[in-house]
Amino acid sequence: MTDEQANDAFHEQLVAQVGRRGSVQRARDPVNGPAIRTWCDAMSEANPYYTDEAAAAAGPHGGLVAPPATINMWTMPGLVMGGQPQRATDEPQAGVYTMLDDAGFVGVVATNSDQVYLRYLRPGDHLSQQTTLVDVSPQKQTALGVGHFVTTEVEYADQDGDPVGSVSFRIFKFRPGTGRERRALDDTGPAADAPRPLRPRPRWNQDQAWHWEGLRERELRIQRFVDDGTLVHPPVTANPGTQSTDYDWIVASGRGSLYSYTVPRHPQVPAFDYPLIVGLVELEEGVRMVTNIVGATPEQLEIGMPLEVCWLDSHDDVTLHQFRPAAPGRRAGTLTHHEVAVGDRLPLCPIEITTRLVVSTALATRDHQDVHHDRDAAVAKGTSDIFMNILTSTGLAARWIGDWAGDGVVFEGLSLGLGVPNHPGDTMTMSGSVAGVDGDTVTVSFTGANSLGAHMTGSARIVLPGGHDGPDTHDGEVG
């Protein structure tokens, strides 16, 4: 039997399970306030209708509700002795997962999630789920490795058996170490997996040491001449107006706006990321400085857009300042459908991917898979580090859209597909626009991109205030 025939025979065994429907699985705990607060803390979700009883009572839901993106959190399995997630053995996908594990497909990543919300959940709701195995793909070769995509459809109901929503979910089970080899950058350049060259070391003298010491301490120090308070950057030896040489410094807020920028194309240097954006940033203090703009593409930049400082450790003893789009604040009030139009852009939103964020959100979403908190386990299963789980990606997308739309927005559904992973040490920038307006229903398309590329792409269906036949938000009941 050839390898192709063996693969086909194995796939036939897998697809024999397609169409099976599991038994009804009841969540271990009802929807509850402490779990909601933990989720909101981890996601930096500030909607008061999720955690503040007084605000929620006066709000459109008539009381506390759970963030809609938590729908598949409540029935997540717990841990058993030994620290492995506890799963029902009669789930239709369980047999397929076991067959794949036994065949060496032990690596796993989530790839797609399509959530539909029929009504918002409330504390005290006790959910159950029923899962159908929808599809198992033939063997596929991806950058991660050789494997199979497994798709399930999960239907959720409350304690009375009434449907509350559904989630279509796809994972990729792969053999670690079978990914595509990374090709050379070009015929003469270094291989893509070669150690990255360091940036050229900046040169300075002892008169400027205070500035570079400040950068190492994550302080953006700006020279100030004591005779008239003139601020100057880059540092100089004398006040350009009075010629005084007496100076100290202030620590800038790190906030500013984009005054101008350019995108040099050639020559390209391996130590830099391209497209390389060189910007002129006007600080709140009135000083302008030349720096790199990161976390955005040239097409996303707008003159005057708010920026905030971030840091690059280019050598063991050198830290450089860079600027990225400033994290937007949460809207006061709620947008109406009259205030949005197709093509409107949502504000760019940088999200630092820290180990704490990856781990805390995995635990807050009750996802105990070791690849989200155990680096050794993640590496053994074919990735370079722990990575963000798809429940967190969904929650962060919903939080960002909610910050833009306001507290009274109602989500009908949220769909996303995952691309490159979110590893600690990176920054993901959310961007998106209004893709459709149909009465009170607004569709938002979005992307979350990091240094490796697009981590997620997707869309959300939201309802803004107005007479809509979808989830009712005006009489104290949702659904």
ABEGO torsion letter per residue (X at the ends): XBAAAAAAAAAAAAAAABGBBBBBBBBABBBBAAAAAAAAAAAGBABAAAABAAAAAABAAGEBBBBAAAAAAAABBBBBBGGBBBBBAABAAAAAAAAAAAAGBABBBBABBBBBBABBBBBGBBBBBBBBBABBBBBBBBAAEBBBBBBBBBBBBBAAGBBAEBBBBBBBBBBBGABBBBBBABAABBBAABBBBBBBBBBBBAAAAAAAAAAAAGBBBBBBBAAAGBBBOBBBABBAAAGBABBBBBBBAGBBBBABBBBBAOBBBAABBOBBBBBBBBBAAGBBBBBBBBGBBAAABBBGBBBBBBBBBABAABBBBBBBBBBBBBBBEBBBAAABBBGBBBBBBBBBBBAAAAAAAAAAAGBABAAAABAAAAAAAGBABBBBBAAAAAAAAAAAAAAAAEAABBBABBBBBBBBBBBBGBBBBBBBBBABBBEABBBBBBBBBBAAEBABBBBBBBBBBEBBABBBAAAGBBX
